[in-house]
Amino acid sequence: MPEYRYRMIVRWSQPDQLWLVEVPELPGCMADGATPEEAVTNARTIIDEWIMVARMDGRPVPEPQASDVPATA
């Protein structure tokens, strides 16, 4: 699995009782998990699948954008 550097927004969803991850550069690319780590792992899988489908459909794949927020924040 390639290592992409897309920004991930991780947040707790009280209604779902799950951690959610959104990948802003890839529209509709989201994942969830019982822990933040699980949600990020699932998001990495979804990123790979999002890119694969976009390429199969002939859609452009956005480049990862630089972020002002450190990875440890």
C-alpha positions in Angstrom: 0.0 0.0 0.0 1.6 3.4 -1.0 2.1 6.0 1.7 0.2 9.1 0.7 0.5 12.4 2.7 -3.0 13.6 2.6 -4.2 15.7 5.5 -6.6 13.9 7.8 -9.1 15.5 10.2 -9.8 13.2 13.1 -12.8 14.0 15.4 -15.1 12.2 17.8 -18.7 11.7 16.8 -20.9 11.6 19.8 -24.1 10.5 17.9 -22.2 7.7 16.2 -19.9 6.9 19.2 -17.0 6.5 16.7 -13.9 8.4 15.7 -14.3 9.9 12.2 -11.6 10.8 9.7 -12.2 13.2 6.8 -9.6 13.7 4.0 -10.4 17.2 2.7 -8.4 17.0 -0.5 -10.4 13.9 -1.6 -14.1 14.8 -1.8 -16.3 12.3 0.1 -13.3 10.4 1.4 -14.1 9.5 5.0 -13.6 6.6 7.4 -14.4 5.7 11.0 -13.2 3.5 13.8 -13.6 2.6 17.5 -10.2 4.4 18.2 -8.4 7.2 16.5 -5.7 4.8 15.4 -8.3 2.4 13.9 -10.0 5.3 12.1 -6.7 6.5 10.6 -5.8 3.0 9.5 -9.2 2.7 7.8 -8.8 6.1 6.2 -5.5 5.0 4.6 -7.3 2.0 3.0 -10.1 4.4 1.8 -7.6 6.8 0.4 -6.1 4.0 -1.7 -9.5 2.9 -2.9 -10.6 6.5 -3.6 -7.4 7.0 -5.8 -7.9 3.7 -7.6 -11.5 4.4 -8.5 -10.7 8.0 -9.6 -7.9 6.6 -11.9 -10.2 3.9 -13.3 -12.9 6.6 -14.0 -10.3 8.9 -15.6 -10.8 11.6 -12.9 -7.9 13.7 -11.7 -6.3 12.8 -8.4 -5.5 15.9 -6.3 -2.0 16.2 -4.9 -1.7 16.3 -1.1 -1.7 19.9 0.2 0.8 21.3 2.7 -0.7 21.9 6.1 0.0 24.5 8.7 -0.9 22.2 11.5 1.9 19.9 12.8 1.2 16.2 12.6 1.3 15.9 16.4 -1.4 18.6 17.0 
